[in-house]
């Protein structure tokens, strides 16, 4: 959702009409409401962790997207990692651009890459990995840097958020993102992440705001009753929290990359196969790979690191290249 926020403003500023579709999953709808983005809920909720559930949900969402889009006669469909949209668009004869930045979600990105008119990816993903997904060189458009550097360009954090969460006087403020347990590429458990939660949750010099992906994760975190953990009831302004935090620990990718873009030290506990984007950040010293919970450095951030900011209009132009002949 955040990826598209500045792009929607740019499109509407250029006189285009934009319709946003979403599915009910995690805090997606809540975040759309917070951002003031009008949207239509199309299709069933997320299909869960199992392959069968995902396939059933995908079929239902494809049918729903076709029914939604057919009478509106769209000129272009834009998607980030939602493979159903280019599939539905192709079946309706609508050109599409499909963006993603993690190349090892094989089934998902093979479907999306083959169906889409254009595939938009970071320039660090090797061509051979894209070829394997069916993203032929002729349809690929590449962008430098991180997608987060485009949608967070010009971002200014809301310091009032800390007071709202009762964190203004936190000794060391940590933001924690839970593992993507419902993703097919993340089937194995993440013991390291559990050890990190235990360490943070029992340290009186720490306040760790944990941002769960699902209601089940939220309930499990509360049941753990770790005194230094803070688990918000609803979706919050996570980007402001990241910018104001001393460090970020995430078992996923996007939140760590947001931290990199905003200049906050970030540690990854991702247990899946490391993609090219994160591997390059680690090699450059912009992201730290955590292998031992005891190695996590818990200290106040003395100053923001050099982050990154890029013009979202450049990203939009790559996506709009799908309209070219």
C-alpha positions as CSV (number, residue, x, y, z in Angstrom):
1,X,0.0,0.0,0.0
2,X,2.8,2.5,1.0
3,X,4.5,1.7,-2.3
4,X,1.6,3.2,-4.2
5,X,0.7,6.2,-2.0
6,X,3.0,8.7,-3.8
7,X,2.3,7.1,-7.2
8,X,-1.4,7.6,-6.8
9,X,-0.9,11.3,-6.0
10,X,1.3,11.7,-9.0
11,X,-1.2,9.9,-11.3
12,X,-4.1,12.0,-10.1
13,X,-2.0,15.1,-10.4
14,X,-1.4,14.2,-14.1
15,X,-5.2,13.9,-14.6
16,X,-5.5,10.1,-14.5
17,X,-8.3,8.3,-12.7
18,X,-7.1,5.7,-10.2
19,X,-9.0,2.8,-8.6
20,X,-7.4,0.8,-5.8
21,X,-8.4,-2.7,-4.9
22,X,-7.4,-4.6,-1.7
23,X,-8.0,-7.8,0.1
24,X,-8.7,-8.3,3.8
25,X,-5.4,-9.3,5.3
26,X,-3.5,-8.2,8.4
27,X,-3.7,-4.4,8.8
28,X,-4.1,-3.7,5.0
29,X,-7.5,-2.1,5.2
30,X,-6.7,-0.2,8.4
31,X,-3.6,1.2,6.8
32,X,-5.5,2.3,3.7
33,X,-8.0,4.1,5.9
34,X,-5.2,5.8,7.8
35,X,-3.6,7.0,4.6
36,X,-6.9,8.3,3.3
37,X,-6.7,6.0,0.2
38,X,-10.2,5.2,-1.2
39,X,-10.3,1.5,-2.0
40,X,-12.6,-1.4,-3.0
41,X,-12.3,-4.7,-1.1
42,X,-12.3,-7.3,-4.0
43,X,-12.3,-11.0,-3.5
44,X,-11.8,-13.2,-0.4
45,X,-9.4,-12.7,2.5
46,X,-5.8,-14.2,2.4
47,X,-5.8,-17.9,1.8
48,X,-3.5,-18.8,4.7
49,X,-0.2,-20.6,4.9
50,X,-1.2,-23.8,3.0
51,X,-0.8,-24.2,-0.8
52,X,-4.4,-25.5,-1.2
53,X,-5.9,-22.5,0.6
54,X,-3.8,-20.1,-1.5
55,X,-4.9,-21.7,-4.7
56,X,-8.6,-21.6,-3.8
57,X,-8.3,-17.9,-2.7
58,X,-6.4,-17.0,-5.8
59,X,-9.1,-18.5,-8.1
60,X,-11.8,-16.6,-6.2
61,X,-9.8,-13.4,-6.3
62,X,-9.2,-13.7,-10.0
63,X,-12.9,-14.1,-10.7
64,X,-13.7,-11.1,-8.4
65,X,-11.0,-8.9,-10.0
66,X,-12.3,-9.7,-13.5
67,X,-15.9,-8.9,-12.5
68,X,-14.8,-5.6,-10.9
69,X,-12.6,-4.5,-13.8
70,X,-14.5,-5.6,-16.9
71,X,-17.1,-2.9,-16.9
72,X,-14.7,-0.2,-16.0
73,X,-12.5,-0.7,-19.1
74,X,-9.1,0.1,-17.5
75,X,-6.1,1.1,-19.6
76,X,-3.5,-0.1,-17.2
77,X,-3.1,-2.3,-14.1
78,X,-0.3,-1.7,-11.6
79,X,0.7,-4.2,-8.9
80,X,3.5,-4.7,-6.4
81,X,3.8,-8.5,-5.7
82,X,0.1,-9.2,-6.2
83,X,0.3,-11.7,-9.0
84,X,-3.5,-12.0,-9.4
85,X,-3.8,-8.5,-10.9
86,X,-1.6,-9.1,-14.0
87,X,-3.3,-12.4,-14.5
88,X,-6.7,-10.8,-14.4
89,X,-5.5,-7.9,-16.6
90,X,-4.1,-10.2,-19.2
91,X,-7.4,-12.2,-19.4
92,X,-9.2,-8.8,-20.0
93,X,-6.7,-7.6,-22.6
94,X,-5.4,-4.8,-20.2
95,X,-1.7,-4.0,-20.1
96,X,0.0,-4.3,-16.7
97,X,3.1,-3.6,-14.8
98,X,4.2,-6.1,-12.0
99,X,6.8,-5.0,-9.5
100,X,8.6,-7.0,-6.8
101,X,11.9,-6.9,-4.9
102,X,12.2,-10.5,-3.6
103,X,13.0,-13.0,-6.3
104,X,12.5,-16.3,-4.4
105,X,8.7,-16.3,-4.1
106,X,8.9,-18.6,-7.1
107,X,5.3,-19.6,-7.8
108,X,3.9,-16.2,-7.2
109,X,6.4,-14.3,-9.3
110,X,6.4,-16.8,-12.1
111,X,2.7,-16.3,-12.6
112,X,2.9,-12.5,-12.3
113,X,6.1,-12.1,-14.4
114,X,4.7,-14.2,-17.3
115,X,1.3,-12.5,-17.3
116,X,2.5,-8.9,-17.0
117,X,3.4,-6.6,-19.8
118,X,6.3,-5.1,-17.8
119,X,8.2,-6.4,-14.8
120,X,9.8,-3.7,-12.6
121,X,12.5,-4.8,-10.2
122,X,15.6,-3.5,-8.4
123,X,18.8,-3.4,-10.5
124,X,20.7,-5.8,-8.1
125,X,18.6,-8.9,-8.9
126,X,20.6,-11.0,-11.4
127,X,19.2,-11.5,-14.8
128,X,19.5,-15.3,-14.4
129,X,17.1,-15.3,-11.5
130,X,14.5,-13.2,-13.4
131,X,14.9,-15.5,-16.5
132,X,13.9,-18.4,-14.2
133,X,10.7,-16.6,-13.3
134,X,9.8,-16.0,-16.9
135,X,10.7,-12.3,-16.7
136,X,12.2,-12.0,-20.2
137,X,14.8,-9.2,-20.6
138,X,12.6,-7.4,-23.1
139,X,9.8,-6.8,-20.6
140,X,12.0,-6.0,-17.5
141,X,12.6,-2.5,-16.3
142,X,15.1,-1.9,-13.5
143,X,15.4,0.8,-10.8
144,X,18.4,1.8,-8.7
145,X,18.2,1.6,-4.9
146,X,15.4,0.4,-2.7
147,X,11.7,0.8,-3.4
148,X,11.4,2.2,0.1
149,X,13.6,5.1,-0.9
150,X,11.0,6.1,-3.5
151,X,7.9,6.0,-1.4
152,X,9.6,7.5,1.7
153,X,11.1,10.4,-0.2
154,X,10.5,13.6,1.9
155,X,9.2,11.7,4.8
156,X,9.1,13.5,8.2
157,X,8.3,11.5,11.3
158,X,5.5,12.3,13.7
159,X,7.2,12.7,17.1
160,X,3.8,12.7,18.9
161,X,3.5,9.0,18.2
162,X,6.0,8.2,21.0
163,X,3.9,10.0,23.5
164,X,0.7,8.3,22.2
165,X,2.4,4.9,22.8
166,X,3.8,5.9,26.2
167,X,7.4,5.7,24.8
168,X,8.7,9.2,25.1
169,X,11.1,8.2,27.9
170,X,12.1,4.8,26.6
171,X,15.7,4.0,27.5
172,X,16.3,2.1,24.3
173,X,13.5,1.9,21.7
174,X,13.4,-1.1,19.4
175,X,10.9,-1.8,16.6
176,X,10.3,-5.5,16.0
177,X,8.5,-7.1,13.0
178,X,7.3,-10.7,13.2
179,X,8.1,-13.4,10.6
180,X,5.9,-13.8,7.5
181,X,4.4,-17.1,8.8
182,X,1.7,-17.3,6.1
183,X,4.2,-17.1,3.2
184,X,5.0,-20.3,1.3
185,X,8.7,-19.4,1.1
186,X,8.9,-19.2,4.9
187,X,7.6,-22.6,6.0
188,X,10.3,-23.4,8.6
189,X,10.3,-21.9,12.1
190,X,12.4,-19.0,13.2
191,X,13.9,-20.0,16.6
192,X,16.3,-17.0,16.5
193,X,13.4,-14.6,16.4
194,X,11.8,-16.2,19.5
195,X,15.1,-15.8,21.3
196,X,15.3,-12.2,20.3
197,X,11.8,-11.6,21.7
198,X,12.8,-13.3,25.0
199,X,15.9,-11.1,25.3
200,X,14.2,-7.9,24.5
201,X,11.1,-8.6,26.5
202,X,13.0,-9.3,29.7
203,X,15.4,-6.3,29.5
204,X,14.2,-3.5,31.7
205,X,16.4,-1.0,29.8
206,X,14.4,-1.7,26.6
207,X,11.0,-0.9,25.2
208,X,10.3,-3.1,22.2
209,X,7.3,-2.3,20.0
210,X,6.3,-5.5,18.3
211,X,4.3,-5.1,15.1
212,X,2.5,-8.5,14.4
213,X,1.2,-9.4,11.0
214,X,-1.9,-11.4,12.1
215,X,-4.3,-11.5,15.0
216,X,-2.9,-14.9,16.0
217,X,0.6,-13.4,16.3
218,X,-0.8,-10.6,18.4
219,X,-2.5,-12.9,20.8
220,X,0.6,-15.1,21.1
221,X,2.7,-12.1,21.9
222,X,0.3,-11.0,24.6
223,X,0.1,-14.5,26.1
224,X,3.9,-14.4,26.4
225,X,3.5,-11.6,29.0
226,X,7.1,-10.3,28.5
227,X,7.2,-7.0,30.4
228,X,9.3,-4.9,28.0
229,X,7.2,-5.7,24.9
230,X,4.6,-3.2,23.6
231,X,2.0,-4.7,21.2
232,X,-0.3,-2.0,19.7
233,X,-3.9,-2.9,19.4
234,X,-4.3,-1.4,15.9
235,X,-2.2,-0.4,12.9
236,X,0.1,2.6,13.7
237,X,2.4,4.9,11.9
238,X,5.2,2.4,11.7
239,X,7.4,4.6,9.5
240,X,7.5,7.4,12.1
241,X,8.2,4.8,14.8
242,X,11.1,3.4,12.7
243,X,12.6,6.8,12.1
244,X,12.5,7.6,15.8
245,X,13.7,4.2,17.1
246,X,17.2,3.3,18.1
247,X,17.1,0.1,16.1
248,X,14.9,-2.3,14.1
249,X,14.8,-6.1,14.2
250,X,12.7,-7.7,11.5
251,X,12.2,-11.2,10.3
252,X,10.8,-9.9,7.0
253,X,12.3,-7.5,4.5
254,X,10.3,-4.3,4.0
255,X,10.5,-2.9,7.5
256,X,14.3,-3.5,7.6
257,X,14.6,-1.7,4.3
258,X,12.5,1.2,5.5
259,X,14.9,1.5,8.4
260,X,17.8,1.6,6.0
261,X,16.1,4.3,4.0
262,X,15.3,6.3,7.1
263,X,18.8,6.0,8.7
264,X,17.9,3.7,11.6
265,X,20.2,0.6,12.3
266,X,18.5,-2.6,11.3
267,X,19.1,-6.3,12.0
268,X,17.5,-9.1,10.0
269,X,16.5,-12.5,11.4
270,X,15.0,-13.7,8.1
271,X,15.0,-17.5,8.0
272,X,14.2,-17.9,4.3
273,X,16.5,-17.7,1.3
274,X,18.2,-14.3,1.2
275,X,17.3,-12.2,-1.8
276,X,19.7,-10.0,-3.8
277,X,18.4,-6.7,-2.3
278,X,19.1,-7.7,1.3
279,X,22.3,-9.6,0.4
280,X,23.6,-6.4,-1.1
281,X,22.6,-4.3,1.9
282,X,24.4,-6.7,4.2
283,X,27.5,-6.7,2.0
284,X,27.5,-2.8,2.0
285,X,27.2,-2.7,5.8
286,X,23.7,-1.0,5.7
287,X,21.9,-4.0,7.1
288,X,23.2,-6.4,9.8
289,X,22.5,-10.2,9.7
290,X,21.7,-11.5,13.2
291,X,22.6,-15.1,14.0
292,X,22.8,-14.9,17.8
293,X,20.3,-13.0,20.0
294,X,23.1,-12.2,22.4
295,X,25.0,-10.3,19.6
296,X,22.2,-7.7,19.2
297,X,23.6,-4.3,20.1
298,X,21.1,-2.5,22.3
299,X,22.2,1.2,22.5
300,X,20.7,4.6,21.9
301,X,21.0,6.0,18.4
302,X,23.3,8.9,18.6
303,X,22.5,10.2,15.1
304,X,20.6,9.0,12.1
305,X,22.7,7.1,9.6
306,X,22.8,8.2,6.0
307,X,19.6,7.0,4.5
308,X,18.3,7.4,1.0
309,X,15.7,9.3,-1.0
310,X,14.7,9.0,-4.6
311,X,12.2,10.6,-6.9
312,X,8.9,8.5,-7.0
313,X,8.2,10.0,-10.4
314,X,11.1,7.8,-11.7
315,X,9.4,4.7,-10.4
316,X,6.1,5.8,-11.9
317,X,7.6,6.2,-15.3
318,X,9.0,2.7,-15.2
319,X,5.6,1.3,-14.4
320,X,3.9,3.4,-17.0
321,X,6.3,2.0,-19.6
322,X,3.8,-0.9,-19.8
323,X,1.7,1.4,-22.0
324,X,4.4,1.5,-24.6
325,X,4.1,-0.5,-27.8
